Structures are given as structure tokens and as C-alpha cells.
Amino acid sequence: MSGEESDTLADLAERRGLDDDVYGAAEDSRLLADAAVDIVRADWRVLEVGTGSGYVADRVAGETGATVVASDLNPHACGLARERGLDVVRADLVAPFADDAFDAVLFNPPYLPTPEDGPWDDWLEVALSGGEDGRAVVAPFLADVGRVLAPGGVVLLLVSSVTGLDAVRDLAADAGFAVDVAAEESFPYERLVVLALRG
């Protein structure tokens, strides 16, 4: 990673207002929540993967009436989401969930390109680090999320321009999804897109 890329990474982290252990809600969280609230129906079962502070799951549950489960690998994030009154499962992506369990799966993944040999040894760094290409977590998620998605369901995946939008679209298509844009917003430092993936 060049000095300029390292500065960009630090700048992005600072703009997101992060605390020590949990990724806090920021502009990407709001965009994903807005898109989900527009799409999710009251009778749906929804999973938010990587819930962080629980902001997205809480908004979706509160504004749509859907049954929402929040999950995160980070135990501190699980605790914060529980404090919001959410049903929470500590999980690595969608591994523990049953086939065809959810009508919608929401995910704002770690997507910042980061050096493979970086000192990613705390929960906040895990929440940010997308590996060298920004897709280290996105790829395994896309490979398995179709299993837990009910027929006719939708995956809402937030992607940043720093991650490579076309590469993520290709990964989704390779996993058998039709890809549409549900929402997008541009900032001076990145373009955020919520992709709607349907099988």
C-alpha cells in the first residue's frame, strides 16, 4: 500500500467516527438502511450480517415491522445490538443459518483495501479490512448467501468504489445472482452503491 493509499484509509476511518471495538453507523450504514426500508415488507424475515452497532437492523425492524435477526462475529457488536433490543446471533457470515431462512439478507461488509500483512489484530480493524482488493469478505459471503435466501428473496449488499464495483458485480453474477442498483450516493472520497441481488 502506498503512502497515499494509507492516508486515504486513515482518512476514511476518521470520517466514519469509529470507536475502539465496534464499527459505528456512518453514511454507508444510512444508505443501506434507507434501501432496505424501501424494499423490505412487514411479513419478511430479514438477516443483517455484520450488524456492528445494530443501526441498520434496528431501523429496518422499527420502520418495516419485519422480523429481523442481527449477526456479527464481533462479540462487542453483538452486545451493542442486544442493547438495542435486537435478536442477535454471533456468527461468521451466514454459516449457522438454515437454508431458505430469510427473505432478505443485508450486508455492509469490510471493504477497505488493506495490506495482507497489516496488523489486523483488533475488532475495529477486522470491521474495516477487506484484504488487498477489498473483496476478501465479499467473495465468501456471495458464495454462500444464496443458500440462506428464500425463493424470491433479495440480498442488499453495500459496495464502495474503492472495492471495485465491476469486480463485485462479476462475483455476484458468478454466484448466480441478477444484479441491480438499489441506491447510490457519491462522496469526495468514494461512491457507495447498494446492490440488489436476486437469484
N, C-alpha and C positions, 0 to 999 in steps of 0.2 A: 504494500500500500504506500503510495507516495505521500509526502508531507501534506500536499493539498487535499488528498482524499481523507487523510487522518483529521485534518482541520474540519472538513465537511462533516465527518462522523461526529466529532465533538460538538460541532455547532447544532447538528440535528438533535443530539441527545439533550443539549441545553435547552433548546426551544420546546422540547416536549415536557419540561417541568417534572422530571423524574425524581422519585425518592430513592432510598437506598436498596429496597428489596423488590418493589413491585412497579411495573410499567403503569404510569398514570394516564388517565384519559387525556387525549390531545386531539388535534384536528383529524387524524386518521380514525380515531375511535368515534368521533361525532359523525363523520361521513358514513362509516359502516352502520352505525345505529340508525341514521336517517334512512339509508337504503333499506335496511331490514324492516323498519316500522312501515315503510311504504308497501312492502311485499308480503310480510307475514300476516296470516289470518288467525283469528281467535281460537279456532279449533286445531291449530297446528301444534306439533311437538318440535321444539327447537333446541339445538345444541350450540352453545358458543364455546369453541375451542380456544384455549389461551385467553381466558377471561380477564386476566390482570386484575384491575380494581373492581371488576364487575359492572362497570358503567354501561356497556353495550347490552349485556343480558338484562340488567335492571330496567333500562329504557324499553327494551322490546317487551318484556313481561308486563310492565306498567302501562304501556301505550297500546298494546295489541290484545292483551288478555290471553296470549298463548301460554302454553306450558313450556317453561324454559329451564334447561339444565345448563349450568356453567361448569367448565372444567379448566384445569390448569395443572401443569407439572409442578409449579412453584407452590410450596405449602403456605407461604406468606400471602400469595394471591388468593388461594382458596379461603384463607381466614378472612380477608377483606370482603370477598364475595359473600361469604356466610353472614358477615355483619350486616350486609345489605338485605338479608333475608332470602337469599337465593339458594336453591338446591345446588350443591356443589359436589363434584367428583374430582379427586386428584387423579389425573390421567396424563399419559403421554399420547398426544393427538387423539385418535378415535379408538385406540386399542381395546379398551374394556367394554365398548358399547355393542349392543346386539345388532345383527343385520336388520336393515329396513326400519330402524327405530325412530328416525327423525324426518320430518317434512322439510326442515331447513337446517343447514349447518352454517354457522358464521365463523369466520376466522380472520383475524388481523395478525398475521404471522410475524416472527422476527424476520426482517427483510433487509437490514442494512448490510451491504457487502463489508466483510471484515476479514482480516488475515487469518488463515487457518491456524497459524502458530500463536495467535493472540492469547493473552492471559484471561480467557473467558471462564473465570472461576467463581463468579457470584451470580445471583439470580437476576440482577438487572442486566448484566452483560448477556446472559442466556436469552433474556426477553428481547434484546436488540440484535444479536448476531445472527445473520443469515448465511454465514460462511463466505467464502471468497466471491461467489457470484450472487449472493443474496437469496439463493433459492434452496439452501441446504435443508430447510424445514418444509418449504412449499412442496418440493418433489415427493417426499414420503407421504405427506398429507394427501396430495392429489392421487397417489397410488392406492390409498385405502379408503378415502372418504366415501366413494361410491357404494361401498359395502353397507354403510350405516344409513344411507339415504333411502327413504321410502320411494316407491314408484311415483313419478311426477314431482318429486322434491327438487329443491334448489340449494346450491351451495353459493354463499356470498363470500367472496374472497377479496380482501383488500390487497392491492398491489401498488408499489411505488415505482416510478420511472427509474429509480436507482437500482431496481431489481431486474429490469429488463422485461417490459410488458409483453413483447412478442414471444420471448422465451417462455414466459409463464402461460400465455395462450397456447403455445405449442404443447407444453406439458399437459395442460388440461385436455386438449384435443386428443393427445395420445392416450389419456386415461378414459376416453370415450364420452367426453362432455361437449355439448354445444356451448359456445361462449358468447355472451352478450355483455355490454357495459350497462350496469345498473345506475351508477353515479360516478362523477368525477369532479375533481377540483384541482386547480393549479396554484402553486405557491412559488416564491422566488427560488427555492432550493429543491423542489421536486413536484411531480404531478402525481396525485393519488387517484386511483381508479378502483371502484368496486366491481369486480367481475361477477356476473350471474352465470353459474354453471348448471346445466341441466343434462341429464342422461338421455 
